[in-house]
Amino acid sequence: VYMSLPMPPSQAGPLSRRFDATIVICSYKRVYNIKKILRRFADQQGKPKCFEVILWNNNYEEKSNLDEICASFMTQLHLKVLHSTENYYCIIRLAVASLMRSDLMLICDDDVIPEPNFVKKFLSKYDEYGPDAVLCCRGHVFEDHDLNEEEPQLCWEEYDHLKFYNQETDDMKIHFLHADTCLLPRHLLLRAATFELPSPEFVLIDDYWLSFVFSHYLRVPIWKIKGDDLFKSTECSEDKRKA
């Protein structure tokens, strides 16, 4: 009975505030993009601001630089900065699911510059396809084929029976997402976290692993939405040394 009682107003702190969405930015070697990304989120359509921003720093050597950048946005955004002494890559999304103060995680990687309607459109599309759906702007579809057991790597290396759809194509269901821009409901993330990674190396392809869990185990659709007006990729987005 006591556990069911709401927290007394006098004890409610900043962590009790709720938002419509949680923007998650994972930073590593593209710190030079962070100021522009935060500026774009500070200028998003829709007021008052309905979202929080969690910036996860995977490169502790950049702590001072990031703190300096973020200091000027503390009064413009509901911004939290987390510095990690280890590079946990983008698997941090599963950890943030327990820290976020909303029901929706909206990913924006550090090589993506969001447009002013980024948050508004993702939330609108979630209203259309949710609540048991995952959204992204880019992803792949497996075409019908026989499994190549002798050379399975050709699927990835030569794109055998695999088709990529980018943000310019219309809304469609796909098989696995690219998580550089995507919306993940918290309740699905928490369920996905109960499935153990088959190998530690899967942290490098967490979006593909999550796509498998969402599709195979949770049986929820992955929608690729038309997003040619939502963001622009930076020139360094294809530089694997900075991923």
C-alpha positions in Angstrom: 0.0 0.0 0.0 2.8 2.4 0.9 4.6 1.7 -2.4 1.4 2.7 -4.3 1.2 6.1 -2.7 2.5 9.0 -4.9 5.6 10.9 -3.8 4.7 13.9 -1.5 5.1 17.2 -3.5 7.6 18.4 -0.8 9.9 15.5 -1.7 9.7 15.7 -5.4 13.0 16.7 -7.0 14.1 17.3 -10.6 14.2 13.6 -11.4 10.4 13.5 -10.9 9.7 15.7 -13.9 8.4 14.0 -17.0 8.9 14.8 -20.6 7.4 13.8 -23.9 10.7 12.5 -25.2 14.3 12.0 -24.3 16.9 12.9 -26.9 20.0 10.8 -26.6 23.3 11.8 -28.2 26.3 9.5 -28.0 29.6 11.4 -28.4 33.0 10.0 -29.2 35.4 11.7 -31.7 33.0 14.2 -33.3 32.9 16.7 -30.4 33.2 19.5 -33.0 29.6 18.7 -34.1 28.0 18.8 -30.6 27.6 22.6 -30.3 25.6 22.8 -33.6 23.5 19.7 -32.7 22.6 21.2 -29.3 21.8 24.6 -31.0 19.4 22.8 -33.4 17.6 21.1 -30.5 17.4 24.4 -28.6 15.7 25.8 -31.7 13.2 23.0 -32.3 9.6 23.7 -33.2 7.1 23.6 -30.4 7.2 25.5 -27.1 7.6 25.0 -24.2 10.3 22.5 -24.7 8.7 19.0 -24.3 11.9 17.0 -24.2 15.1 16.4 -22.3 18.5 15.8 -23.7 21.0 13.2 -22.4 24.5 13.5 -23.8 26.6 10.4 -23.2 30.4 11.0 -23.6 32.3 7.9 -24.5 35.6 9.7 -24.8 36.7 10.9 -21.3 39.6 12.9 -22.7 37.0 15.3 -24.2 35.3 15.9 -20.8 36.5 19.5 -20.4 35.7 20.4 -24.0 32.2 19.0 -23.8 31.5 20.6 -20.4 32.5 23.9 -21.9 30.2 23.4 -24.9 27.3 22.2 -22.8 27.5 25.0 -20.2 26.0 27.6 -22.5 22.9 25.3 -23.2 22.0 24.5 -19.6 19.5 27.3 -19.5 18.1 26.5 -22.9 17.7 22.8 -22.7 16.9 20.2 -20.1 20.4 18.8 -20.6 22.2 16.1 -18.7 25.8 15.1 -19.5 27.3 11.7 -18.6 31.0 11.1 -18.9 32.2 7.5 -19.2 35.8 6.4 -18.6 35.2 3.5 -21.0 33.9 3.5 -24.6 30.7 1.5 -24.4 29.8 2.4 -28.0 26.1 2.8 -28.6 25.0 0.0 -26.4 24.6 2.8 -23.8 21.1 3.1 -25.2 20.0 0.2 -23.1 21.5 1.9 -20.0 19.8 5.2 -20.7 16.5 3.4 -20.7 16.7 3.4 -16.9 17.7 7.0 -16.6 15.4 8.8 -19.0 12.4 10.7 -17.8 10.0 10.0 -20.6 8.5 7.0 -22.4 10.2 7.7 -25.8 13.9 7.6 -26.6 14.8 9.7 -29.7 18.3 9.0 -31.0 20.4 11.6 -32.8 24.0 10.5 -33.4 26.9 12.9 -33.3 27.2 12.9 -37.1 23.6 14.0 -37.6 22.4 17.7 -37.7 18.7 17.8 -36.9 16.3 20.1 -38.7 13.8 22.3 -36.7 11.0 19.7 -37.1 13.0 16.7 -36.0 11.3 16.1 -32.7 7.9 17.2 -33.8 7.7 14.9 -36.8 9.1 11.8 -34.9 6.4 12.3 -32.2 3.7 12.8 -34.8 4.8 9.6 -36.6 4.8 7.7 -33.3 1.2 8.8 -32.7 0.5 7.3 -36.1 2.3 4.0 -35.7 2.8 3.4 -32.0 2.7 2.5 -29.2 4.2 -0.9 -30.1 6.4 0.2 -32.9 10.0 1.4 -33.6 10.7 4.2 -36.0 13.8 5.1 -38.0 14.7 7.0 -41.2 17.1 4.5 -42.7 17.3 0.7 -42.8 17.4 -2.6 -44.7 15.1 -5.2 -46.0 16.0 -8.8 -46.7 14.7 -10.0 -50.1 13.3 -13.6 -50.4 16.3 -15.9 -50.9 17.8 -19.2 -49.9 20.3 -19.0 -47.1 23.9 -19.1 -48.3 25.5 -21.3 -45.6 28.9 -21.5 -47.3 29.4 -17.7 -47.7 27.0 -15.9 -45.5 29.2 -12.8 -45.4 28.2 -12.0 -49.0 24.9 -10.7 -47.7 26.8 -7.8 -46.0 29.9 -7.5 -48.3 28.1 -7.7 -51.6 24.5 -6.8 -50.5 23.2 -10.2 -51.9 19.4 -10.2 -51.4 19.7 -7.1 -49.2 18.2 -3.7 -50.1 18.9 -0.4 -48.3 16.3 2.4 -48.0 17.3 5.9 -47.0 15.4 8.8 -45.6 14.1 9.9 -49.0 11.8 6.9 -49.5 8.2 6.8 -48.3 7.1 5.2 -45.0 7.5 1.4 -45.1 8.1 -1.6 -42.8 11.7 -2.9 -42.8 13.7 -5.7 -41.2 16.5 -3.8 -39.4 17.1 -0.2 -38.6 20.0 2.2 -38.6 19.9 3.9 -35.2 21.6 7.1 -36.2 18.1 8.7 -36.2 15.4 6.6 -34.6 12.6 6.5 -32.0 12.6 3.7 -29.4 9.7 3.3 -26.9 11.1 2.8 -23.4 8.9 -0.2 -22.6 10.3 -2.0 -25.6 13.9 -1.1 -24.7 13.4 -2.5 -21.2 12.0 -5.7 -22.6 14.9 -5.9 -25.2 17.4 -5.5 -22.4 16.3 -8.9 -20.9 17.8 -10.7 -23.9 21.5 -11.3 -23.4 24.0 -10.4 -26.1 25.2 -13.6 -27.8 28.8 -12.1 -27.9 30.4 -9.0 -26.4 31.3 -7.8 -29.9 27.6 -7.3 -30.5 27.9 -3.9 -28.7 29.4 -2.7 -32.0 26.2 -3.5 -33.9 23.6 -2.8 -31.2 21.1 -1.4 -33.6 21.2 -4.7 -35.7 20.9 -6.7 -32.5 18.0 -4.7 -31.3 16.3 -5.0 -34.6 16.5 -8.8 -34.3 15.1 -8.7 -30.8 12.3 -6.3 -31.8 11.3 -8.4 -34.8 12.0 -12.0 -33.7 11.3 -12.0 -30.0 9.0 -9.0 -29.4 7.2 -9.2 -32.7 6.9 -5.4 -33.1 7.1 -3.6 -36.5 10.0 -1.4 -37.5 8.8 1.5 -39.5 11.2 3.5 -41.8 9.6 6.9 -42.1 10.2 9.4 -44.9 12.7 11.9 -43.3 14.4 13.8 -46.1 13.4 17.0 -44.2 14.4 15.9 -40.8 18.2 16.0 -40.7 21.5 16.2 -42.7 24.4 13.9 -42.2 27.8 15.6 -41.6 30.7 15.2 -44.0 32.5 13.0 -41.5 29.6 10.5 -41.1 31.3 7.9 -43.3 34.6 8.2 -41.5 34.8 4.9 -39.6 37.8 6.1 -37.6 35.4 8.5 -35.8 32.4 6.3 -35.3 
